[in-house]
Amino acid sequence: MARSKIKKSLIGLHQKYGATLRGRYTKSYLTLKQKRKCPKCGSRRFRRTALGIWSCPKCQHIVASGAYNFVTKKV
């Protein structure tokens, strides 16, 4: 019998913790890992370097913003 493939986003959770929590984890993980454009140079290499710190390695543009997403909701 063939082994089932595990999605990359669920590697740390497997079958534990319930479906709701795994869904939330998957949503935040995919939001964090998606490709983004740099607001300064337009490069697609804009990524998070630390919690709340986003940078572009091409133009060295650094921005402080949200933890999982560059664009945060306004309250």
N, CA, C and O atoms as a Maestro MAE file, in Angstrom:
{
 s_m_m2io_version
 :::
 2.0.0
}

f_m_ct {
 s_m_title
 :::
 protein
 m_atom[300] {
  # First column is atom index #
  i_m_mmod_type
  r_m_x_coord
  r_m_y_coord
  r_m_z_coord
  i_m_residue_number
  s_m_chain_name
  s_m_pdb_residue_name
  s_m_pdb_atom_name
  i_m_atomic_number
  :::
  1 25 0.835 -1.174 0.000 1 A "MET " " N  " 7
  2 3 0.000 0.000 0.000 1 A "MET " " CA " 6
  3 2 0.889 1.250 0.000 1 A "MET " " C  " 6
  4 15 1.857 1.312 0.759 1 A "MET " " O  " 8
  5 25 0.581 2.228 -0.825 2 A "ALA " " N  " 7
  6 3 1.379 3.441 -0.938 2 A "ALA " " CA " 6
  7 2 1.107 4.383 0.234 2 A "ALA " " C  " 6
  8 15 0.002 4.447 0.773 2 A "ALA " " O  " 8
  9 25 2.144 5.096 0.596 3 A "ARG " " N  " 7
  10 3 1.997 6.064 1.677 3 A "ARG " " CA " 6
  11 2 1.350 7.327 1.130 3 A "ARG " " C  " 6
  12 15 1.601 7.708 -0.013 3 A "ARG " " O  " 8
  13 25 0.538 7.962 1.921 4 A "SER " " N  " 7
  14 3 -0.097 9.200 1.485 4 A "SER " " CA " 6
  15 2 0.882 10.355 1.646 4 A "SER " " C  " 6
  16 15 1.714 10.361 2.554 4 A "SER " " O  " 8
  17 25 0.772 11.318 0.765 5 A "LYS " " N  " 7
  18 3 1.648 12.474 0.822 5 A "LYS " " CA " 6
  19 2 1.094 13.492 1.811 5 A "LYS " " C  " 6
  20 15 -0.114 13.721 1.867 5 A "LYS " " O  " 8
  21 25 1.974 14.092 2.581 6 A "ILE " " N  " 7
  22 3 1.591 15.117 3.543 6 A "ILE " " CA " 6
  23 2 1.857 16.468 2.901 6 A "ILE " " C  " 6
  24 15 2.913 16.669 2.303 6 A "ILE " " O  " 8
  25 25 0.910 17.402 3.017 7 A "LYS " " N  " 7
  26 3 1.104 18.732 2.484 7 A "LYS " " CA " 6
  27 2 2.240 19.410 3.229 7 A "LYS " " C  " 6
  28 15 2.431 19.179 4.423 7 A "LYS " " O  " 8
  29 25 2.995 20.249 2.527 8 A "LYS " " N  " 7
  30 3 4.118 20.954 3.135 8 A "LYS " " CA " 6
  31 2 3.670 21.816 4.308 8 A "LYS " " C  " 6
  32 15 4.418 21.980 5.271 8 A "LYS " " O  " 8
  33 25 2.473 22.365 4.242 9 A "SER " " N  " 7
  34 3 2.012 23.263 5.290 9 A "SER " " CA " 6
  35 2 1.637 22.531 6.568 9 A "SER " " C  " 6
  36 15 1.540 23.152 7.627 9 A "SER " " O  " 8
  37 25 1.422 21.210 6.489 10 A "LEU " " N  " 7
  38 3 0.991 20.465 7.671 10 A "LEU " " CA " 6
  39 2 2.089 19.558 8.225 10 A "LEU " " C  " 6
  40 15 1.791 18.644 8.993 10 A "LEU " " O  " 8
  41 25 3.330 19.783 7.861 11 A "ILE " " N  " 7
  42 3 4.405 18.898 8.263 11 A "ILE " " CA " 6
  43 2 4.520 18.812 9.787 11 A "ILE " " C  " 6
  44 15 4.770 17.728 10.314 11 A "ILE " " O  " 8
  45 25 4.349 19.908 10.497 12 A "GLY " " N  " 7
  46 3 4.523 19.891 11.943 12 A "GLY " " CA " 6
  47 2 3.327 19.356 12.706 12 A "GLY " " C  " 6
  48 15 3.455 19.076 13.897 12 A "GLY " " O  " 8
  49 25 2.166 19.200 12.075 13 A "LEU " " N  " 7
  50 3 0.957 18.848 12.819 13 A "LEU " " CA " 6
  51 2 0.460 17.430 12.580 13 A "LEU " " C  " 6
  52 15 -0.105 16.828 13.494 13 A "LEU " " O  " 8
  53 25 0.646 16.876 11.396 14 A "HIS " " N  " 7
  54 3 0.166 15.536 11.035 14 A "HIS " " CA " 6
  55 2 -1.335 15.391 11.316 14 A "HIS " " C  " 6
  56 15 -2.130 16.177 10.800 14 A "HIS " " O  " 8
  57 25 -1.734 14.407 12.121 15 A "GLN " " N  " 7
  58 3 -3.149 14.191 12.377 15 A "GLN " " CA " 6
  59 2 -3.579 14.751 13.728 15 A "GLN " " C  " 6
  60 15 -4.729 14.582 14.134 15 A "GLN " " O  " 8
  61 25 -2.678 15.402 14.412 16 A "LYS " " N  " 7
  62 3 -2.982 15.889 15.757 16 A "LYS " " CA " 6
  63 2 -3.719 17.225 15.739 16 A "LYS " " C  " 6
  64 15 -3.787 17.897 14.710 16 A "LYS " " O  " 8
  65 25 -4.253 17.586 16.858 17 A "TYR " " N  " 7
  66 3 -4.769 18.911 17.188 17 A "TYR " " CA " 6
  67 2 -6.110 19.286 16.572 17 A "TYR " " C  " 6
  68 15 -6.591 20.378 16.871 17 A "TYR " " O  " 8
  69 25 -6.739 18.494 15.757 18 A "GLY " " N  " 7
  70 3 -8.067 18.803 15.234 18 A "GLY " " CA " 6
  71 2 -8.048 19.566 13.931 18 A "GLY " " C  " 6
  72 15 -7.073 20.236 13.592 18 A "GLY " " O  " 8
  73 25 -9.141 19.452 13.211 19 A "ALA " " N  " 7
  74 3 -9.233 20.020 11.865 19 A "ALA " " CA " 6
  75 2 -9.255 21.546 11.878 19 A "ALA " " C  " 6
  76 15 -8.668 22.172 10.995 19 A "ALA " " O  " 8
  77 25 -9.914 22.152 12.850 20 A "THR " " N  " 7
  78 3 -10.021 23.615 12.893 20 A "THR " " CA " 6
  79 2 -8.653 24.249 13.098 20 A "THR " " C  " 6
  80 15 -8.293 25.197 12.400 20 A "THR " " O  " 8
  81 25 -7.903 23.738 14.039 21 A "LEU " " N  " 7
  82 3 -6.586 24.292 14.316 21 A "LEU " " CA " 6
  83 2 -5.621 24.060 13.153 21 A "LEU " " C  " 6
  84 15 -4.816 24.933 12.830 21 A "LEU " " O  " 8
  85 25 -5.701 22.883 12.522 22 A "ARG " " N  " 7
  86 3 -4.857 22.621 11.360 22 A "ARG " " CA " 6
  87 2 -5.206 23.552 10.203 22 A "ARG " " C  " 6
  88 15 -4.323 23.965 9.451 22 A "ARG " " O  " 8
  89 25 -6.487 23.886 10.056 23 A "GLY " " N  " 7
  90 3 -6.900 24.827 9.013 23 A "GLY " " CA " 6
  91 2 -6.358 26.223 9.259 23 A "GLY " " C  " 6
  92 15 -5.916 26.895 8.327 23 A "GLY " " O  " 8
  93 25 -6.391 26.660 10.510 24 A "ARG " " N  " 7
  94 3 -5.839 27.976 10.859 24 A "ARG " " CA " 6
  95 2 -4.338 28.021 10.634 24 A "ARG " " C  " 6
  96 15 -3.811 29.001 10.109 24 A "ARG " " O  " 8
  97 25 -3.655 26.960 11.031 25 A "TYR " " N  " 7
  98 3 -2.211 26.869 10.855 25 A "TYR " " CA " 6
  99 2 -1.851 26.911 9.367 25 A "TYR " " C  " 6
  100 15 -0.916 27.608 8.972 25 A "TYR " " O  " 8
  101 25 -2.588 26.172 8.553 26 A "THR " " N  " 7
  102 3 -2.337 26.142 7.112 26 A "THR " " CA " 6
  103 2 -2.540 27.516 6.491 26 A "THR " " C  " 6
  104 15 -1.747 27.943 5.651 26 A "THR " " O  " 8
  105 25 -3.585 28.200 6.895 27 A "LYS " " N  " 7
  106 3 -3.877 29.526 6.347 27 A "LYS " " CA " 6
  107 2 -2.759 30.521 6.682 27 A "LYS " " C  " 6
  108 15 -2.316 31.269 5.810 27 A "LYS " " O  " 8
  109 25 -2.303 30.532 7.932 28 A "SER " " N  " 7
  110 3 -1.245 31.460 8.319 28 A "SER " " CA " 6
  111 2 0.090 31.093 7.668 28 A "SER " " C  " 6
  112 15 0.848 31.982 7.281 28 A "SER " " O  " 8
  113 25 0.388 29.800 7.543 29 A "TYR " " N  " 7
  114 3 1.631 29.347 6.920 29 A "TYR " " CA " 6
  115 2 1.668 29.730 5.444 29 A "TYR " " C  " 6
  116 15 2.684 30.230 4.961 29 A "TYR " " O  " 8
  117 25 0.579 29.501 4.729 30 A "LEU " " N  " 7
  118 3 0.543 29.846 3.308 30 A "LEU " " CA " 6
  119 2 0.588 31.352 3.099 30 A "LEU " " C  " 6
  120 15 1.173 31.816 2.120 30 A "LEU " " O  " 8
  121 25 -0.016 32.126 3.998 31 A "THR " " N  " 7
  122 3 0.051 33.580 3.922 31 A "THR " " CA " 6
  123 2 1.490 34.050 4.112 31 A "THR " " C  " 6
  124 15 1.948 34.956 3.415 31 A "THR " " O  " 8
  125 25 2.191 33.445 5.040 32 A "LEU " " N  " 7
  126 3 3.575 33.816 5.314 32 A "LEU " " CA " 6
  127 2 4.497 33.499 4.145 32 A "LEU " " C  " 6
  128 15 5.387 34.291 3.834 32 A "LEU " " O  " 8
  129 25 4.305 32.359 3.492 33 A "LYS " " N  " 7
  130 3 5.222 31.891 2.458 33 A "LYS " " CA " 6
  131 2 4.904 32.356 1.043 33 A "LYS " " C  " 6
  132 15 5.650 32.025 0.121 33 A "LYS " " O  " 8
  133 25 3.831 33.108 0.834 34 A "GLN " " N  " 7
  134 3 3.485 33.510 -0.533 34 A "GLN " " CA " 6
  135 2 4.476 34.550 -1.071 34 A "GLN " " C  " 6
  136 15 5.135 35.249 -0.301 34 A "GLN " " O  " 8
  137 25 4.569 34.639 -2.385 35 A "LYS " " N  " 7
  138 3 5.470 35.585 -3.044 35 A "LYS " " CA " 6
  139 2 4.879 36.982 -2.959 35 A "LYS " " C  " 6
  140 15 3.674 37.172 -3.126 35 A "LYS " " O  " 8
  141 25 5.757 37.976 -2.694 36 A "ARG " " N  " 7
  142 3 5.317 39.365 -2.576 36 A "ARG " " CA " 6
  143 2 6.212 40.273 -3.400 36 A "ARG " " C  " 6
  144 15 7.377 39.965 -3.650 36 A "ARG " " O  " 8
  145 25 5.643 41.405 -3.820 37 A "LYS " " N  " 7
  146 3 6.407 42.405 -4.546 37 A "LYS " " CA " 6
  147 2 6.992 43.411 -3.560 37 A "LYS " " C  " 6
  148 15 6.344 43.794 -2.587 37 A "LYS " " O  " 8
  149 25 8.210 43.827 -3.824 38 A "CYS " " N  " 7
  150 3 8.839 44.882 -3.021 38 A "CYS " " CA " 6
  151 2 8.156 46.205 -3.351 38 A "CYS " " C  " 6
  152 15 7.986 46.523 -4.528 38 A "CYS " " O  " 8
  153 25 7.757 46.993 -2.335 39 A "PRO " " N  " 7
  154 3 7.092 48.266 -2.625 39 A "PRO " " CA " 6
  155 2 8.019 49.307 -3.253 39 A "PRO " " C  " 6
  156 15 7.547 50.272 -3.855 39 A "PRO " " O  " 8
  157 25 9.322 49.120 -3.120 40 A "LYS " " N  " 7
  158 3 10.267 50.096 -3.655 40 A "LYS " " CA " 6
  159 2 10.727 49.761 -5.070 40 A "LYS " " C  " 6
  160 15 10.642 50.606 -5.961 40 A "LYS " " O  " 8
  161 25 11.224 48.515 -5.293 41 A "CYS " " N  " 7
  162 3 11.795 48.180 -6.602 41 A "CYS " " CA " 6
  163 2 10.908 47.259 -7.442 41 A "CYS " " C  " 6
  164 15 11.163 47.094 -8.635 41 A "CYS " " O  " 8
  165 25 9.869 46.656 -6.848 42 A "GLY " " N  " 7
  166 3 8.968 45.795 -7.598 42 A "GLY " " CA " 6
  167 2 9.441 44.361 -7.754 42 A "GLY " " C  " 6
  168 15 8.808 43.580 -8.463 42 A "GLY " " O  " 8
  169 25 10.533 44.000 -7.111 43 A "SER " " N  " 7
  170 3 11.064 42.643 -7.187 43 A "SER " " CA " 6
  171 2 10.136 41.667 -6.461 43 A "SER " " C  " 6
  172 15 9.457 42.052 -5.510 43 A "SER " " O  " 8
  173 25 10.103 40.399 -6.906 44 A "ARG " " N  " 7
  174 3 9.252 39.383 -6.273 44 A "ARG " " CA " 6
  175 2 9.979 38.658 -5.141 44 A "ARG " " C  " 6
  176 15 9.516 37.602 -4.708 44 A "ARG " " O  " 8
  177 25 11.098 39.185 -4.647 45 A "ARG " " N  " 7
  178 3 11.899 38.532 -3.624 45 A "ARG " " CA " 6
  179 2 11.664 39.117 -2.232 45 A "ARG " " C  " 6
  180 15 12.438 38.834 -1.318 45 A "ARG " " O  " 8
  181 25 10.647 39.901 -2.050 46 A "PHE " " N  " 7
  182 3 10.336 40.546 -0.772 46 A "PHE " " CA " 6
  183 2 9.848 39.494 0.211 46 A "PHE " " C  " 6
  184 15 8.872 38.800 -0.074 46 A "PHE " " O  " 8
  185 25 10.504 39.357 1.370 47 A "ARG " " N  " 7
  186 3 10.132 38.322 2.333 47 A "ARG " " CA " 6
  187 2 10.407 38.760 3.759 47 A "ARG " " C  " 6
  188 15 11.051 39.781 3.997 47 A "ARG " " O  " 8
  189 25 9.910 37.974 4.704 48 A "ARG " " N  " 7
  190 3 10.080 38.271 6.121 48 A "ARG " " CA " 6
  191 2 11.434 37.761 6.593 48 A "ARG " " C  " 6
  192 15 11.784 36.607 6.344 48 A "ARG " " O  " 8
  193 25 12.200 38.614 7.274 49 A "THR " " N  " 7
  194 3 13.481 38.196 7.818 49 A "THR " " CA " 6
  195 2 13.383 37.887 9.308 49 A "THR " " C  " 6
  196 15 14.114 37.033 9.808 49 A "THR " " O  " 8
  197 25 12.503 38.561 10.016 50 A "ALA " " N  " 7
  198 3 12.260 38.308 11.434 50 A "ALA " " CA " 6
  199 2 10.798 38.654 11.702 50 A "ALA " " C  " 6
  200 15 10.092 39.123 10.810 50 A "ALA " " O  " 8
  201 25 10.355 38.425 12.911 51 A "LEU " " N  " 7
  202 3 8.961 38.680 13.264 51 A "LEU " " CA " 6
  203 2 8.642 40.162 13.098 51 A "LEU " " C  " 6
  204 15 9.119 40.991 13.873 51 A "LEU " " O  " 8
  205 25 7.836 40.497 12.089 52 A "GLY " " N  " 7
  206 3 7.443 41.878 11.839 52 A "GLY " " CA " 6
  207 2 8.429 42.684 11.012 52 A "GLY " " C  " 6
  208 15 8.175 43.861 10.756 52 A "GLY " " O  " 8
  209 25 9.550 42.097 10.579 53 A "ILE " " N  " 7
  210 3 10.546 42.792 9.766 53 A "ILE " " CA " 6
  211 2 10.552 42.168 8.374 53 A "ILE " " C  " 6
  212 15 10.805 40.973 8.219 53 A "ILE " " O  " 8
  213 25 10.272 42.990 7.365 54 A "TRP " " N  " 7
  214 3 10.223 42.535 5.973 54 A "TRP " " CA " 6
  215 2 11.328 43.242 5.198 54 A "TRP " " C  " 6
  216 15 11.555 44.437 5.388 54 A "TRP " " O  " 8
  217 25 12.018 42.508 4.324 55 A "SER " " N  " 7
  218 3 13.114 43.122 3.577 55 A "SER " " CA " 6
  219 2 13.210 42.558 2.164 55 A "SER " " C  " 6
  220 15 12.739 41.460 1.865 55 A "SER " " O  " 8
  221 25 13.833 43.349 1.323 56 A "CYS " " N  " 7
  222 3 14.105 42.956 -0.064 56 A "CYS " " CA " 6
  223 2 15.613 42.797 -0.204 56 A "CYS " " C  " 6
  224 15 16.349 43.763 -0.001 56 A "CYS " " O  " 8
  225 25 16.096 41.594 -0.546 57 A "PRO " " N  " 7
  226 3 17.538 41.420 -0.688 57 A "PRO " " CA " 6
  227 2 18.122 42.121 -1.913 57 A "PRO " " C  " 6
  228 15 19.333 42.330 -1.979 57 A "PRO " " O  " 8
  229 25 17.293 42.482 -2.870 58 A "LYS " " N  " 7
  230 3 17.775 43.122 -4.095 58 A "LYS " " CA " 6
  231 2 18.133 44.593 -3.860 58 A "LYS " " C  " 6
  232 15 19.210 45.043 -4.251 58 A "LYS " " O  " 8
  233 25 17.220 45.342 -3.217 59 A "CYS " " N  " 7
  234 3 17.458 46.779 -3.018 59 A "CYS " " CA " 6
  235 2 17.717 47.150 -1.557 59 A "CYS " " C  " 6
  236 15 17.874 48.333 -1.254 59 A "CYS " " O  " 8
  237 25 17.766 46.179 -0.643 60 A "GLN " " N  " 7
  238 3 17.996 46.378 0.789 60 A "GLN " " CA " 6
  239 2 16.956 47.300 1.434 60 A "GLN " " C  " 6
  240 15 17.270 48.036 2.369 60 A "GLN " " O  " 8
  241 25 15.732 47.258 0.935 61 A "HIS " " N  " 7
  242 3 14.633 48.033 1.514 61 A "HIS " " CA " 6
  243 2 14.062 47.242 2.692 61 A "HIS " " C  " 6
  244 15 13.685 46.081 2.528 61 A "HIS " " O  " 8
  245 25 13.992 47.857 3.880 62 A "ILE " " N  " 7
  246 3 13.510 47.186 5.088 62 A "ILE " " CA " 6
  247 2 12.283 47.920 5.607 62 A "ILE " " C  " 6
  248 15 12.261 49.149 5.675 62 A "ILE " " O  " 8
  249 25 11.252 47.143 5.977 63 A "VAL " " N  " 7
  250 3 9.986 47.697 6.449 63 A "VAL " " CA " 6
  251 2 9.549 46.928 7.693 63 A "VAL " " C  " 6
  252 15 9.714 45.710 7.769 63 A "VAL " " O  " 8
  253 25 8.989 47.647 8.669 64 A "ALA " " N  " 7
  254 3 8.383 46.996 9.825 64 A "ALA " " CA " 6
  255 2 6.877 46.952 9.582 64 A "ALA " " C  " 6
  256 15 6.256 47.971 9.280 64 A "ALA " " O  " 8
  257 25 6.296 45.750 9.718 65 A "SER " " N  " 7
  258 3 4.864 45.584 9.472 65 A "SER " " CA " 6
  259 2 4.359 44.399 10.274 65 A "SER " " C  " 6
  260 15 4.896 44.096 11.340 65 A "SER " " O  " 8
  261 25 3.329 43.725 9.773 66 A "GLY " " N  " 7
  262 3 2.711 42.622 10.487 66 A "GLY " " CA " 6
  263 2 3.588 41.382 10.584 66 A "GLY " " C  " 6
  264 15 4.603 41.272 9.896 66 A "GLY " " O  " 8
  265 25 3.189 40.448 11.445 67 A "ALA " " N  " 7
  266 3 3.976 39.243 11.681 67 A "ALA " " CA " 6
  267 2 3.869 38.243 10.537 67 A "ALA " " C  " 6
  268 15 4.884 37.688 10.115 67 A "ALA " " O  " 8
  269 25 2.664 38.000 10.025 68 A "TYR " " N  " 7
  270 3 2.468 36.982 8.992 68 A "TYR " " CA " 6
  271 2 2.174 37.561 7.620 68 A "TYR " " C  " 6
  272 15 2.289 36.857 6.617 68 A "TYR " " O  " 8
  273 25 1.800 38.820 7.559 69 A "ASN " " N  " 7
  274 3 1.470 39.449 6.285 69 A "ASN " " CA " 6
  275 2 2.035 40.864 6.268 69 A "ASN " " C  " 6
  276 15 2.026 41.562 7.282 69 A "ASN " " O  " 8
  277 25 2.520 41.269 5.120 70 A "PHE " " N  " 7
  278 3 3.083 42.621 4.974 70 A "PHE " " CA " 6
  279 2 2.016 43.686 5.129 70 A "PHE " " C  " 6
  280 15 2.257 44.718 5.756 70 A "PHE " " O  " 8
  281 25 0.838 43.448 4.566 71 A "VAL " " N  " 7
  282 3 -0.274 44.393 4.658 71 A "VAL " " CA " 6
  283 2 -1.151 43.995 5.841 71 A "VAL " " C  " 6
  284 15 -1.642 42.868 5.898 71 A "VAL " " O  " 8
  285 25 -1.349 44.907 6.777 72 A "THR " " N  " 7
  286 3 -2.152 44.608 7.950 72 A "THR " " CA " 6
  287 2 -3.503 45.303 7.839 72 A "THR " " C  " 6
  288 15 -3.643 46.296 7.125 72 A "THR " " O  " 8
  289 25 -4.484 44.781 8.542 73 A "LYS " " N  " 7
  290 3 -5.827 45.366 8.542 73 A "LYS " " CA " 6
  291 2 -5.843 46.620 9.402 73 A "LYS " " C  " 6
  292 15 -5.225 46.660 10.466 73 A "LYS " " O  " 8
  293 25 -6.545 47.633 8.940 74 A "LYS " " N  " 7
  294 3 -6.706 48.846 9.728 74 A "LYS " " CA " 6
  295 2 -7.896 48.710 10.640 74 A "LYS " " C  " 6
  296 15 -8.973 48.292 10.215 74 A "LYS " " O  " 8
  297 25 -7.705 49.061 11.889 75 A "VAL " " N  " 7
  298 3 -8.769 48.916 12.880 75 A "VAL " " CA " 6
  299 2 -9.582 50.177 12.979 75 A "VAL " " C  " 6
  300 15 -10.527 50.243 13.766 75 A "VAL " " O  " 8
  :::
 }
 m_bond[299] {
  # First column is bond index #
  i_m_from
  i_m_to
  i_m_order
  :::
  1 1 2 1
  2 2 3 1
  3 3 4 2
  4 3 5 1
  5 5 6 1
  6 6 7 1
  7 7 8 2
  8 7 9 1
  9 9 10 1
  10 10 11 1
  11 11 12 2
  12 11 13 1
  13 13 14 1
  14 14 15 1
  15 15 16 2
  16 15 17 1
  17 17 18 1
  18 18 19 1
  19 19 20 2
  20 19 21 1
  21 21 22 1
  22 22 23 1
  23 23 24 2
  24 23 25 1
  25 25 26 1
  26 26 27 1
  27 27 28 2
  28 27 29 1
  29 29 30 1
  30 30 31 1
  31 31 32 2
  32 31 33 1
  33 33 34 1
  34 34 35 1
  35 35 36 2
  36 35 37 1
  37 37 38 1
  38 38 39 1
  39 39 40 2
  40 39 41 1
  41 41 42 1
  42 42 43 1
  43 43 44 2
  44 43 45 1
  45 45 46 1
  46 46 47 1
  47 47 48 2
  48 47 49 1
  49 49 50 1
  50 50 51 1
  51 51 52 2
  52 51 53 1
  53 53 54 1
  54 54 55 1
  55 55 56 2
  56 55 57 1
  57 57 58 1
  58 58 59 1
  59 59 60 2
  60 59 61 1
  61 61 62 1
  62 62 63 1
  63 63 64 2
  64 63 65 1
  65 65 66 1
  66 66 67 1
  67 67 68 2
  68 67 69 1
  69 69 70 1
  70 70 71 1
  71 71 72 2
  72 71 73 1
  73 73 74 1
  74 74 75 1
  75 75 76 2
  76 75 77 1
  77 77 78 1
  78 78 79 1
  79 79 80 2
  80 79 81 1
  81 81 82 1
  82 82 83 1
  83 83 84 2
  84 83 85 1
  85 85 86 1
  86 86 87 1
  87 87 88 2
  88 87 89 1
  89 89 90 1
  90 90 91 1
  91 91 92 2
  92 91 93 1
  93 93 94 1
  94 94 95 1
  95 95 96 2
  96 95 97 1
  97 97 98 1
  98 98 99 1
  99 99 100 2
  100 99 101 1
  101 101 102 1
  102 102 103 1
  103 103 104 2
  104 103 105 1
  105 105 106 1
  106 106 107 1
  107 107 108 2
  108 107 109 1
  109 109 110 1
  110 110 111 1
  111 111 112 2
  112 111 113 1
  113 113 114 1
  114 114 115 1
  115 115 116 2
  116 115 117 1
  117 117 118 1
  118 118 119 1
  119 119 120 2
  120 119 121 1
  121 121 122 1
  122 122 123 1
  123 123 124 2
  124 123 125 1
  125 125 126 1
  126 126 127 1
  127 127 128 2
  128 127 129 1
  129 129 130 1
  130 130 131 1
  131 131 132 2
  132 131 133 1
  133 133 134 1
  134 134 135 1
  135 135 136 2
  136 135 137 1
  137 137 138 1
  138 138 139 1
  139 139 140 2
  140 139 141 1
  141 141 142 1
  142 142 143 1
  143 143 144 2
  144 143 145 1
  145 145 146 1
  146 146 147 1
  147 147 148 2
  148 147 149 1
  149 149 150 1
  150 150 151 1
  151 151 152 2
  152 151 153 1
  153 153 154 1
  154 154 155 1
  155 155 156 2
  156 155 157 1
  157 157 158 1
  158 158 159 1
  159 159 160 2
  160 159 161 1
  161 161 162 1
  162 162 163 1
  163 163 164 2
  164 163 165 1
  165 165 166 1
  166 166 167 1
  167 167 168 2
  168 167 169 1
  169 169 170 1
  170 170 171 1
  171 171 172 2
  172 171 173 1
  173 173 174 1
  174 174 175 1
  175 175 176 2
  176 175 177 1
  177 177 178 1
  178 178 179 1
  179 179 180 2
  180 179 181 1
  181 181 182 1
  182 182 183 1
  183 183 184 2
  184 183 185 1
  185 185 186 1
  186 186 187 1
  187 187 188 2
  188 187 189 1
  189 189 190 1
  190 190 191 1
  191 191 192 2
  192 191 193 1
  193 193 194 1
  194 194 195 1
  195 195 196 2
  196 195 197 1
  197 197 198 1
  198 198 199 1
  199 199 200 2
  200 199 201 1
  201 201 202 1
  202 202 203 1
  203 203 204 2
  204 203 205 1
  205 205 206 1
  206 206 207 1
  207 207 208 2
  208 207 209 1
  209 209 210 1
  210 210 211 1
  211 211 212 2
  212 211 213 1
  213 213 214 1
  214 214 215 1
  215 215 216 2
  216 215 217 1
  217 217 218 1
  218 218 219 1
  219 219 220 2
  220 219 221 1
  221 221 222 1
  222 222 223 1
  223 223 224 2
  224 223 225 1
  225 225 226 1
  226 226 227 1
  227 227 228 2
  228 227 229 1
  229 229 230 1
  230 230 231 1
  231 231 232 2
  232 231 233 1
  233 233 234 1
  234 234 235 1
  235 235 236 2
  236 235 237 1
  237 237 238 1
  238 238 239 1
  239 239 240 2
  240 239 241 1
  241 241 242 1
  242 242 243 1
  243 243 244 2
  244 243 245 1
  245 245 246 1
  246 246 247 1
  247 247 248 2
  248 247 249 1
  249 249 250 1
  250 250 251 1
  251 251 252 2
  252 251 253 1
  253 253 254 1
  254 254 255 1
  255 255 256 2
  256 255 257 1
  257 257 258 1
  258 258 259 1
  259 259 260 2
  260 259 261 1
  261 261 262 1
  262 262 263 1
  263 263 264 2
  264 263 265 1
  265 265 266 1
  266 266 267 1
  267 267 268 2
  268 267 269 1
  269 269 270 1
  270 270 271 1
  271 271 272 2
  272 271 273 1
  273 273 274 1
  274 274 275 1
  275 275 276 2
  276 275 277 1
  277 277 278 1
  278 278 279 1
  279 279 280 2
  280 279 281 1
  281 281 282 1
  282 282 283 1
  283 283 284 2
  284 283 285 1
  285 285 286 1
  286 286 287 1
  287 287 288 2
  288 287 289 1
  289 289 290 1
  290 290 291 1
  291 291 292 2
  292 291 293 1
  293 293 294 1
  294 294 295 1
  295 295 296 2
  296 295 297 1
  297 297 298 1
  298 298 299 1
  299 299 300 2
  :::
 }
}
